[in-house]
Amino acid sequence: MNRIRGSVFFSVFVAMLGLMLIAPITPSLIRELGLREIHSGILISTGSIMMAVMAPVWGNISDAKGRKPVILIGFIGMSVSTLFLAVTFYCGLHHWLSGGPSLLLMIVTRSLVGMFIPAILSSSQAYIGDVTEGKERGTGMAIISAANGLGLVFGPAIAGIFTLIGLLWPLYFGIAMAAVAFAVTLLLMPEAKPTIRKGAVKVSPFQPGLRLYLLAALVTMIGLVSIQVVGGFYLQDQLQLPSDQLARMVSFGLVLSGLAMLIAQIVQSKWLKWEPRPMILLGSLILVASMLLFLLTTHLPFYYLAFFVFGLGSGWMMTGFMAGASLSVSNEQQGGVAGLVAAMQGISAIIAPILSTTLYQANRYSPMVMITVLTALLGAVMLVRSRKRPGHVAMDLEGKEFHAGSGGAN
């Protein structure tokens, strides 16, 4: 089990790291290539759209072909597509390509990166779903959540360090990490047999018991992406920070969020071992508290505290919706539901940047208010639903009843 958890953690971390290494350098590369700001948005959006589209597809493929082969394919595709993207940027920077052909190749190669990364994310989550049951599912999903959070936070920080060497060096690092992760997965991750059987029913995002956890995933990820997008602007405008200090302070705040997410996973897996709905309810309360800190304080130490509290809340919410979604379906649908959860990440990456920046232009406090309202509503729904009969009665593929909220058969 330790081999599985260790290799899955590393796989998810590298996948998210590779994704986040690209985002911080794209605007600078666009400027260097003489393109317009809207082209940066197009590149980021196309990658996110491809993630949202392909995540369920890869999840279903992993149900049929097995988790490990799809993860290996994901790392091969991630490495090769990132290499193609780096070559395209390199050719543009050296004026071997320009204009429309250069932009088209950037869109194609960035879309390929977005196409292969969900293969790793959805298959890894499904793998944990295969090897855990009941309360152990929350502990297992805490590993995925921690790897996600650390990749989201440390990706931009590592990219900033490598840009001191050159703009394309974060991409080179991402290629190398994907190759290392391929070797780790190949050597350490045990084989897992395909779970799909004849007559298997594909998972639907609208089926009872699952849709609430997918909504929780969307709300949580919109909050995470929004803070990443507008958090720097907010700190600068609130504290009147010079630009040369801003990046360092925002990076430190995001690192605090990542560490808090890791602490939340450790507490959940070692001591609490709560069911999904209480985790989401606790996380939503903590996240709302973090937004109130952001809104009410005007001192840097309290903003750092807000980042830390935000990480705690996000960590519990992320673990909760992953475990809840996994427990709401049968074993044969683990790949499909993992793909849907990964798709929520892609959709949030499309919605949140546009929504948060539009709101910020209207009023700097609006994005935090939006996150507060969405999270509070989600918490209220979870509180109401938790008072009702937990889980829902579903039918597994052998015709036996099982309670999706408990993860066990009756």
C-alpha positions as CSV (number, residue, x, y, z in Angstrom):
1,M,0.0,0.0,0.0
2,N,2.9,2.4,0.8
3,R,4.3,1.8,-2.7
4,I,0.9,2.6,-4.3
5,R,0.4,5.7,-2.2
6,G,3.9,7.0,-2.7
7,S,3.9,6.5,-6.5
8,V,0.4,8.0,-6.8
9,F,1.4,11.0,-4.8
10,F,4.5,11.6,-6.9
11,S,2.5,11.1,-10.1
12,V,-0.2,13.7,-9.2
13,F,2.4,16.1,-7.9
14,V,4.4,16.0,-11.1
15,A,1.3,16.3,-13.3
16,M,0.1,19.4,-11.4
17,L,3.7,20.8,-11.2
18,G,4.0,20.5,-15.0
19,L,0.7,22.2,-15.5
20,M,1.6,25.1,-13.2
21,L,5.1,25.5,-14.6
22,I,3.6,26.7,-17.9
23,A,1.1,29.3,-16.6
24,P,3.5,31.8,-15.0
25,I,5.8,32.1,-18.0
26,T,3.2,32.3,-20.7
27,P,2.5,36.1,-20.4
28,S,6.3,36.9,-20.5
29,L,6.8,34.7,-23.5
30,I,3.9,36.2,-25.3
31,R,5.4,39.7,-24.8
32,E,8.8,38.5,-25.9
33,L,7.2,37.1,-29.1
34,G,5.5,40.4,-29.8
35,L,2.0,38.9,-29.5
36,R,-1.0,40.4,-27.7
37,E,-2.2,39.8,-24.2
38,I,-5.4,38.1,-25.5
39,H,-3.2,35.4,-27.1
40,S,-1.9,34.5,-23.6
41,G,-5.5,34.0,-22.5
42,I,-6.2,31.9,-25.5
43,L,-3.3,29.6,-24.8
44,I,-4.3,29.1,-21.2
45,S,-8.0,28.6,-22.0
46,T,-7.4,26.1,-24.7
47,G,-5.3,24.0,-22.4
48,S,-8.0,24.1,-19.7
49,I,-10.8,23.3,-22.2
50,M,-8.8,20.3,-23.4
51,M,-8.4,19.1,-19.8
52,A,-12.1,19.4,-19.1
53,V,-13.0,17.5,-22.3
54,M,-10.4,14.7,-22.0
55,A,-10.5,14.0,-18.2
56,P,-13.7,11.8,-18.4
57,V,-12.4,10.1,-21.5
58,W,-9.1,9.1,-19.8
59,G,-11.0,8.0,-16.8
60,N,-13.2,5.6,-18.8
61,I,-10.1,4.3,-20.7
62,S,-8.4,3.5,-17.4
63,D,-11.5,1.5,-16.3
64,A,-11.2,-0.6,-19.4
65,K,-7.4,-0.8,-19.8
66,G,-6.0,-0.4,-16.3
67,R,-4.7,2.5,-14.3
68,K,-0.9,2.1,-14.7
69,P,-0.9,2.0,-18.5
70,V,-2.9,5.2,-18.8
71,I,-0.7,7.0,-16.2
72,L,2.4,5.9,-18.2
73,I,0.8,7.1,-21.5
74,G,0.0,10.4,-19.7
75,F,3.6,11.0,-18.7
76,I,4.9,10.1,-22.2
77,G,2.4,12.5,-23.7
78,M,3.1,15.2,-21.1
79,S,6.8,15.0,-21.7
80,V,6.6,15.0,-25.6
81,S,4.0,17.7,-25.8
82,T,5.9,20.0,-23.4
83,L,9.0,19.4,-25.5
84,F,7.0,20.4,-28.6
85,L,5.7,23.5,-26.8
86,A,9.3,24.5,-25.7
87,V,10.6,24.0,-29.3
88,T,7.7,26.2,-30.6
89,F,8.6,28.9,-28.2
90,Y,12.3,28.5,-28.9
91,C,11.7,28.9,-32.7
92,G,9.6,32.0,-32.0
93,L,12.1,33.6,-29.8
94,H,14.8,33.1,-32.4
95,H,12.5,34.4,-35.2
96,W,12.4,31.1,-37.0
97,L,8.6,31.2,-36.7
98,S,6.3,34.2,-36.4
99,G,2.8,35.5,-36.8
100,G,-0.1,33.1,-37.5
101,P,1.9,29.8,-37.9
102,S,3.7,30.4,-34.6
103,L,0.5,31.1,-32.7
104,L,-1.2,28.1,-34.3
105,L,1.6,25.8,-33.2
106,M,1.5,27.2,-29.7
107,I,-2.2,26.6,-29.4
108,V,-1.8,23.0,-30.8
109,T,1.1,22.1,-28.5
110,R,-0.5,23.7,-25.4
111,S,-3.7,21.8,-26.1
112,L,-1.7,18.6,-26.3
113,V,-0.3,19.3,-22.8
114,G,-3.8,19.8,-21.6
115,M,-4.9,16.6,-23.3
116,F,-2.4,14.3,-21.6
117,I,-2.2,15.6,-18.0
118,P,-5.8,14.5,-17.1
119,A,-4.7,10.9,-18.0
120,I,-2.5,11.0,-14.9
121,L,-4.9,12.9,-12.6
122,S,-8.0,10.9,-13.3
123,S,-6.2,7.5,-13.3
124,S,-4.3,8.2,-10.1
125,Q,-7.5,9.1,-8.3
126,A,-9.3,6.0,-9.6
127,Y,-6.4,3.9,-8.5
128,I,-6.8,5.1,-4.9
129,G,-10.5,4.4,-5.2
130,D,-9.7,0.8,-6.3
131,V,-7.6,0.0,-3.3
132,T,-9.5,1.8,-0.5
133,E,-13.0,1.4,1.0
134,G,-15.2,3.2,3.5
135,K,-13.3,5.6,5.8
136,E,-10.0,4.6,4.2
137,R,-11.2,6.3,1.1
138,G,-10.9,9.7,2.7
139,T,-7.4,8.9,3.9
140,G,-6.4,7.8,0.4
141,M,-7.9,10.9,-1.3
142,A,-6.1,13.1,1.2
143,I,-2.9,11.9,-0.6
144,I,-4.3,13.1,-4.0
145,S,-5.5,16.4,-2.4
146,A,-2.1,17.1,-0.9
147,A,-0.3,16.4,-4.1
148,N,-2.7,18.6,-6.0
149,G,-2.3,21.4,-3.6
150,L,1.5,21.2,-3.5
151,G,1.7,21.2,-7.3
152,L,-0.6,24.2,-7.6
153,V,1.4,26.2,-5.1
154,F,5.0,25.2,-5.7
155,G,4.7,25.1,-9.5
156,P,4.7,28.9,-9.9
157,A,7.4,29.2,-7.3
158,I,9.7,26.8,-9.0
159,A,9.0,28.4,-12.4
160,G,10.1,31.7,-10.9
161,I,13.4,30.2,-9.8
162,F,14.1,28.7,-13.2
163,T,13.3,31.9,-15.1
164,L,16.4,33.3,-13.5
165,I,18.3,31.1,-16.0
166,G,16.0,31.6,-18.9
167,L,12.3,31.9,-19.8
168,L,12.2,28.3,-21.3
169,W,13.9,26.6,-18.4
170,P,10.7,25.9,-16.4
171,L,9.6,23.9,-19.5
172,Y,12.9,22.0,-19.6
173,F,12.5,21.2,-15.9
174,G,8.9,20.0,-16.5
175,I,10.1,17.6,-19.3
176,A,12.7,16.1,-17.0
177,M,10.3,15.7,-14.1
178,A,7.8,13.9,-16.4
179,A,10.5,11.5,-17.5
180,V,11.5,10.8,-13.9
181,A,7.8,10.3,-13.0
182,F,7.4,7.8,-15.9
183,A,10.4,5.8,-14.5
184,V,9.0,5.9,-10.9
185,T,5.6,4.8,-12.1
186,L,7.0,2.0,-14.3
187,L,9.2,0.6,-11.5
188,L,7.3,1.2,-8.3
189,M,3.6,1.3,-9.1
190,P,2.0,-2.1,-8.9
191,E,-0.1,-3.3,-11.8
192,A,-3.9,-3.0,-11.4
193,K,-6.3,-5.1,-13.4
194,P,-9.0,-3.3,-15.4
195,T,-12.2,-3.0,-13.4
196,I,-14.8,-2.6,-16.1
197,R,-17.1,-5.6,-16.8
198,K,-19.6,-6.6,-19.3
199,G,-22.8,-4.5,-18.9
200,A,-21.1,-1.8,-16.9
201,V,-23.0,1.5,-16.6
202,K,-21.1,4.6,-17.3
203,V,-21.1,7.2,-14.6
204,S,-23.3,10.3,-15.1
205,P,-22.4,13.7,-13.6
206,F,-26.1,14.1,-12.8
207,Q,-26.7,10.9,-10.9
208,P,-28.0,11.3,-7.3
209,G,-25.2,11.3,-4.7
210,L,-22.5,12.4,-7.1
211,R,-23.7,15.7,-8.4
212,L,-23.3,17.4,-5.0
213,Y,-19.7,16.4,-4.7
214,L,-19.0,17.6,-8.3
215,L,-20.6,20.9,-7.3
216,A,-18.3,21.0,-4.2
217,A,-15.3,20.3,-6.5
218,L,-16.3,23.2,-8.8
219,V,-16.8,25.7,-5.9
220,T,-13.5,24.6,-4.2
221,M,-11.4,24.9,-7.4
222,I,-13.0,28.3,-8.4
223,G,-11.9,29.6,-5.0
224,L,-8.4,28.2,-5.4
225,V,-7.9,29.5,-9.0
226,S,-9.4,32.9,-8.1
227,I,-7.0,33.5,-5.2
228,Q,-4.1,32.6,-7.5
229,V,-5.3,35.0,-10.2
230,V,-6.3,38.1,-8.2
231,G,-4.5,37.5,-4.8
232,G,-1.5,39.5,-6.0
233,F,-3.5,42.4,-7.3
234,Y,-5.4,42.5,-4.1
235,L,-2.3,42.6,-1.9
236,Q,-0.7,45.3,-4.0
237,D,-3.8,47.5,-4.0
238,Q,-4.5,47.0,-0.3
239,L,-1.0,47.5,1.0
240,Q,0.4,49.8,-1.8
241,L,3.3,47.4,-2.4
242,P,6.0,48.1,-5.1
243,S,6.0,45.5,-7.9
244,D,9.5,44.2,-7.0
245,Q,8.3,43.1,-3.5
246,L,4.9,41.9,-4.6
247,A,5.9,38.6,-6.3
248,R,8.0,37.6,-3.3
249,M,5.2,38.3,-0.9
250,V,2.5,36.5,-3.0
251,S,4.7,33.5,-3.5
252,F,5.3,33.3,0.3
253,G,1.5,33.5,0.9
254,L,0.8,30.7,-1.7
255,V,3.5,28.5,-0.1
256,L,1.8,29.0,3.3
257,S,-1.5,27.9,1.6
258,G,0.3,24.8,0.2
259,L,1.7,23.9,3.6
260,A,-1.7,24.3,5.3
261,M,-3.2,22.0,2.7
262,L,-0.6,19.4,3.5
263,I,-1.3,19.8,7.3
264,A,-5.0,19.3,6.6
265,Q,-4.3,16.1,4.8
266,I,-2.1,14.8,7.6
267,V,-4.7,15.6,10.3
268,Q,-7.4,14.0,8.2
269,S,-5.5,10.8,7.4
270,K,-3.8,10.3,10.8
271,W,-6.5,11.4,13.3
272,L,-9.8,12.7,12.1
273,K,-10.7,10.1,9.4
274,W,-14.0,11.9,8.9
275,E,-16.6,11.1,6.3
276,P,-16.8,13.3,3.1
277,R,-19.6,15.6,4.1
278,P,-18.3,16.6,7.5
279,M,-14.9,17.3,5.8
280,I,-16.5,19.6,3.3
281,L,-18.6,21.3,5.9
282,L,-15.6,21.9,8.1
283,G,-13.5,23.1,5.1
284,S,-16.2,25.5,4.0
285,L,-16.4,27.1,7.5
286,I,-12.6,27.5,7.6
287,L,-12.5,28.9,4.0
288,V,-15.2,31.4,4.8
289,A,-13.2,32.5,7.8
290,S,-10.1,33.0,5.6
291,M,-12.1,35.2,3.2
292,L,-13.3,37.4,6.1
293,L,-9.6,37.8,7.1
294,F,-8.8,38.9,3.6
295,L,-11.7,41.4,3.6
296,L,-11.3,42.9,7.0
297,T,-7.5,43.2,7.6
298,T,-5.0,45.7,6.2
299,H,-1.8,44.3,7.7
300,L,0.6,41.9,5.9
301,P,0.9,39.3,8.8
302,F,-2.9,38.9,8.8
303,Y,-2.9,38.4,5.1
304,Y,-0.3,35.6,5.5
305,L,-2.6,34.2,8.2
306,A,-5.5,34.4,5.7
307,F,-3.5,32.5,3.1
308,F,-2.7,29.8,5.7
309,V,-6.3,29.5,6.9
310,F,-7.5,29.4,3.2
311,G,-5.1,26.4,2.6
312,L,-6.6,24.5,5.6
313,G,-10.2,25.0,4.3
314,S,-9.3,24.1,0.7
315,G,-7.4,21.0,1.9
316,W,-10.4,19.6,3.7
317,M,-12.8,20.5,1.0
318,M,-10.7,18.9,-1.7
319,T,-10.3,15.7,0.2
320,G,-14.0,15.7,1.0
321,F,-15.2,16.0,-2.6
322,M,-12.7,13.5,-3.9
323,A,-13.6,10.9,-1.3
324,G,-17.3,11.6,-1.6
325,A,-17.4,11.3,-5.4
326,S,-15.4,8.1,-5.2
327,L,-17.7,6.6,-2.6
328,S,-20.9,7.6,-4.5
329,V,-20.2,5.1,-7.4
330,S,-19.4,1.4,-7.8
331,N,-15.9,0.0,-8.2
332,E,-16.4,-0.3,-11.9
333,Q,-17.0,3.4,-12.2
334,Q,-13.9,4.7,-10.3
335,G,-12.2,5.8,-13.5
336,G,-15.3,7.6,-14.8
337,V,-15.9,9.5,-11.6
338,A,-12.2,10.5,-11.3
339,G,-12.4,11.8,-14.8
340,L,-15.4,13.9,-13.9
341,V,-13.6,15.3,-10.8
342,A,-10.6,16.2,-13.0
343,A,-13.0,17.8,-15.5
344,M,-14.2,20.1,-12.7
345,Q,-10.7,21.3,-12.3
346,G,-10.5,22.1,-16.0
347,I,-13.8,23.9,-16.0
348,S,-12.8,26.0,-13.0
349,A,-9.6,27.0,-14.8
350,I,-11.8,28.3,-17.6
351,I,-14.4,30.1,-15.5
352,A,-12.4,31.5,-12.5
353,P,-9.8,33.7,-14.3
354,I,-12.4,35.5,-16.4
355,L,-15.0,35.8,-13.6
356,S,-12.5,36.9,-10.8
357,T,-10.7,39.5,-12.9
358,T,-14.0,40.9,-14.2
359,L,-15.3,41.2,-10.7
360,Y,-12.0,42.7,-9.5
361,Q,-12.2,45.5,-12.1
362,A,-15.6,46.4,-10.8
363,N,-14.6,46.2,-7.1
364,R,-11.5,44.8,-5.6
365,Y,-13.4,43.1,-2.8
366,S,-15.9,41.4,-5.1
367,P,-13.9,38.1,-5.8
368,M,-13.5,37.5,-2.1
369,V,-17.2,38.1,-1.6
370,M,-18.0,35.8,-4.4
371,I,-15.9,33.0,-2.9
372,T,-17.5,33.6,0.5
373,V,-21.0,33.4,-0.8
374,L,-20.4,30.3,-3.0
375,T,-18.6,28.5,-0.1
376,A,-21.2,29.4,2.5
377,L,-24.0,28.2,0.2
378,L,-22.2,24.9,-0.3
379,G,-21.7,24.5,3.4
380,A,-25.4,25.2,4.1
381,V,-26.3,22.5,1.5
382,M,-23.9,20.0,3.1
383,L,-25.3,20.8,6.6
384,V,-28.9,20.2,5.4
385,R,-28.0,17.0,3.5
386,S,-25.9,15.6,6.4
387,R,-28.9,15.7,8.7
388,K,-30.8,13.5,6.3
389,R,-30.1,9.8,5.8
390,P,-26.4,9.6,4.7
391,G,-25.6,8.3,1.3
392,H,-28.1,6.9,-1.2
393,V,-29.0,3.4,-2.1
394,A,-27.6,2.5,-5.5
395,M,-27.2,-0.8,-7.4
396,D,-23.8,-2.2,-8.2
397,L,-23.2,-4.2,-11.3
398,E,-24.0,-7.5,-9.7
399,G,-27.4,-6.2,-8.5
400,K,-26.5,-5.9,-4.9
401,E,-27.5,-2.8,-2.9
402,F,-24.9,-0.6,-1.4
403,H,-24.9,2.8,0.4
404,A,-22.8,5.1,-1.6
405,G,-22.1,7.3,1.4
406,S,-20.7,4.4,3.4
407,G,-18.7,2.7,0.8
408,G,-19.8,-0.8,1.8
409,A,-22.3,-3.3,0.6
410,N,-25.4,-4.2,2.5
